[in-house]
Amino acid sequence: MVQQQDGRLGRAVAELADTLVADFDVVEIATRVAQHCLEVVDADSAGVLLLDAHDRLRLLAATSEETETVETFQVRQGDGPCIAAVQDEATVTADGPQELLRRWPGFARVATAQGIESVLAVPLRLRGRVIGSLNVFRHRVGPFEPDAVRRAVVLADMASLAIAQAETVRSHSETVRQLQTALDSRVVIEQAKGVVGASTGVGVDAAFALLRGHARATGRRLVDVARDVVERRITVGELGDPRGRQTPVGGV
């Protein structure tokens, strides 16, 4: 099992490395990192939090609605294992509901309501400082094996590398601007998911899959596709078939 997951990790790292080109999308990379956790760390869901220009954590990527729920709660309340990983600048684990309840009562109630019973949070590090965290959630009780933690750290490092690669100037002010741009991109993507969901009746996960699929099929950045959907330059039909011209989003 360990050898098999290490093989998956190697393929994941190779795929992520191939995407680190001049015009890649930080949100897309973060989403891929989170999704790789599902196989490489044997997780049920995962997310990425990132500090914005005001040193406030915000959600950058999530693999499911449940992840968005628990991550958003932590960001709003300023408490939880993922917040602790950033504040303490150290990997944080919680093996079951009782430990979650003892350490973060509010988070524990929200997490268990989503079926989450154990958590692993790994800091994202960029040039000696923590800029966010990669967070892994499981629907079962039990510790994260050392090999699983090691693989999560590798994926967290890949996410940090993507953020570092996105910088054009090595100054702190430019770093902040780049990170803020990534977070703003997330807002546009969330808006686009809402537009697609309202127009088609699909859930947010399916809406995101349509956006992401169109971005890959057309070789465009995810945020650019999302912005076109929000501004009604791309139709719902085009998301399903990039070559088609069908009913505009929202009937416009």
C-alpha positions in Angstrom: 0.0 0.0 0.0 2.8 2.4 0.9 4.7 1.6 -2.3 1.5 2.1 -4.3 0.8 5.5 -2.8 4.4 6.6 -3.2 4.0 5.8 -6.9 0.9 7.9 -7.0 2.8 10.7 -5.3 5.6 10.5 -7.9 3.1 10.8 -10.7 1.3 13.7 -8.9 4.6 15.6 -8.4 5.5 15.0 -12.1 2.1 16.3 -13.2 2.3 19.4 -11.0 5.8 20.1 -12.1 4.7 20.0 -15.8 2.1 22.7 -15.0 4.6 25.2 -13.6 4.9 27.2 -16.8 4.7 30.9 -17.4 1.0 31.4 -17.5 -0.4 28.7 -15.2 -3.3 29.3 -12.7 -2.4 29.3 -9.0 -6.0 28.3 -8.1 -5.9 25.4 -10.6 -2.6 24.2 -9.1 -4.0 24.4 -5.5 -7.1 22.5 -6.6 -5.0 19.8 -8.2 -2.9 19.5 -5.0 -6.0 19.2 -2.9 -7.4 16.5 -5.2 -4.2 14.5 -5.2 -4.5 14.3 -1.4 -7.6 12.1 -1.9 -5.4 9.3 -3.3 -1.9 10.1 -2.0 -2.9 10.7 1.6 -6.0 8.4 1.5 -8.2 11.4 2.3 -12.0 11.9 1.8 -11.6 15.7 1.1 -9.0 18.4 1.2 -8.6 22.2 1.0 -6.0 24.9 0.8 -6.1 28.1 2.9 -3.9 31.1 2.0 -3.1 34.4 3.7 -4.3 37.5 1.9 -2.7 41.0 1.7 -4.0 41.7 5.3 -2.7 38.4 6.7 -6.2 37.0 6.9 -6.7 33.4 5.9 -9.0 32.8 3.0 -10.1 29.6 1.1 -8.1 29.1 -2.1 -9.2 25.6 -3.1 -11.5 22.8 -1.9 -12.4 19.3 -3.2 -16.0 19.3 -2.0 -18.8 21.3 -0.4 -18.1 19.8 3.0 -14.5 21.1 2.7 -15.8 24.5 1.9 -18.1 24.4 4.9 -15.4 23.5 7.5 -12.7 25.7 6.0 -15.1 28.7 5.8 -16.1 28.2 9.4 -12.4 28.2 10.5 -11.7 31.3 8.6 -14.6 33.2 10.0 -14.1 32.0 13.6 -10.3 32.1 13.5 -10.1 28.7 15.2 -9.5 25.1 14.2 -6.7 22.7 13.3 -6.0 24.4 10.0 -5.7 27.8 11.7 -3.5 26.3 14.3 -1.1 24.9 11.6 -0.6 28.5 10.3 -0.4 30.2 13.7 2.0 27.5 15.2 3.9 27.1 12.0 3.7 23.3 12.5 1.9 20.3 11.2 -1.3 19.6 13.2 -3.2 16.3 13.5 -6.3 15.2 15.3 -7.2 11.5 15.4 -10.9 11.6 16.3 -14.0 13.6 17.3 -13.1 13.5 21.0 -9.7 15.2 20.3 -11.4 17.7 18.0 -14.0 18.5 20.6 -11.3 19.0 23.3 -9.1 21.3 21.3 -11.6 23.1 19.0 -15.2 22.7 20.2 -16.8 24.9 17.7 -14.9 23.4 14.7 -15.6 19.9 16.1 -19.4 20.4 15.9 -19.3 21.7 12.3 -16.8 19.0 11.2 -18.7 16.0 12.7 -21.9 17.3 11.2 -20.1 17.0 7.8 -18.9 13.4 8.7 -15.3 14.5 9.3 -13.6 12.6 12.2 -9.9 13.2 11.7 -7.8 16.1 10.3 -4.3 16.7 9.1 -3.1 20.3 8.4 0.3 21.1 6.9 1.7 24.6 6.7 2.6 26.1 3.3 6.0 27.7 3.6 7.5 30.4 1.3 10.9 31.8 1.8 11.0 31.1 5.6 7.4 32.2 6.4 4.1 30.4 6.6 1.6 31.6 4.0 -1.2 29.1 4.4 -2.0 25.5 4.9 -2.9 22.3 3.1 -5.7 20.5 5.0 -6.8 16.9 4.8 -10.0 15.4 6.2 -11.1 11.8 6.8 -14.5 10.3 7.6 -13.0 7.8 10.0 -11.2 7.8 13.3 -7.5 7.0 13.5 -4.1 8.6 13.3 -2.4 9.6 10.1 0.4 7.3 9.4 3.9 8.9 9.2 4.1 8.0 5.5 0.8 9.8 4.9 2.0 12.9 6.7 5.2 12.8 4.6 3.3 12.7 1.4 1.1 15.5 2.5 4.2 17.6 3.2 5.5 16.9 -0.3 2.2 18.1 -1.8 2.2 21.2 0.4 5.7 22.0 -0.8 4.4 21.7 -4.4 1.7 24.2 -3.6 4.2 26.5 -2.1 6.4 26.1 -5.2 3.5 27.0 -7.5 3.0 30.2 -5.5 6.6 31.1 -5.5 6.8 30.4 -9.3 3.9 32.8 -9.8 5.9 35.8 -8.5 7.5 38.1 -10.9 9.5 40.1 -8.3 11.1 38.7 -5.2 10.0 41.7 -3.0 7.5 41.1 -0.2 5.1 43.7 -1.6 5.0 41.9 -4.9 4.5 38.6 -3.1 1.5 40.0 -1.3 0.1 41.3 -4.6 0.5 38.0 -6.3 -1.2 36.1 -3.4 -4.0 38.6 -3.4 -4.5 38.1 -7.1 -4.9 34.4 -6.5 -7.4 34.9 -3.8 -9.4 37.3 -6.0 -9.4 34.7 -8.7 -11.1 32.3 -6.2 -13.9 34.8 -5.7 -14.5 35.0 -9.5 -14.6 31.2 -9.7 -17.1 31.0 -6.9 -19.3 33.5 -8.7 -19.1 31.5 -11.9 -20.0 28.3 -10.0 -23.1 30.1 -8.7 -24.1 31.3 -12.2 -23.7 27.8 -13.6 -25.6 26.2 -10.7 -28.4 28.7 -10.9 -28.8 28.2 -14.7 -28.5 24.4 -14.8 -29.6 23.2 -11.4 -26.4 21.3 -10.7 -24.5 21.4 -7.5 -21.4 23.4 -6.9 -19.1 20.4 -7.4 -20.6 19.7 -10.8 -20.5 23.3 -11.7 -16.8 23.5 -10.9 -16.2 20.4 -13.0 -17.8 22.0 -16.0 -15.7 25.1 -15.6 -12.5 23.2 -15.1 -13.2 20.8 -18.0 -13.8 23.7 -20.4 -10.6 25.4 -19.2 -8.6 22.3 -19.9 -10.3 21.6 -23.2 -9.6 25.1 -24.5 -6.2 25.5 -23.0 -7.3 28.5 -21.0 -6.8 29.6 -17.4 -9.6 28.5 -15.1 -10.1 32.1 -13.8 -10.4 33.5 -17.3 -13.1 30.9 -18.1 -14.9 31.8 -14.9 -14.8 35.5 -15.6 -16.3 34.9 -19.1 -19.1 33.0 -17.5 -19.8 35.7 -14.9 -19.8 38.4 -17.6 -21.9 36.2 -20.0 -19.3 35.7 -22.7 -19.5 31.9 -22.4 -22.7 29.9 -22.5 -23.7 26.9 -20.5 -23.7 24.9 -23.7 -20.1 25.9 -24.4 -19.0 24.5 -21.0 -20.3 21.1 -22.0 -19.0 21.3 -25.5 -16.3 24.1 -26.1 -17.1 23.9 -29.9 -20.9 24.5 -29.5 -22.9 27.7 -29.4 -26.0 27.1 -27.3 -28.4 29.0 -25.0 -26.5 31.7 -23.1 -26.0 31.5 -19.4 -29.1 32.8 -17.6 -30.9 33.0 -20.9 -29.1 36.2 -21.9 
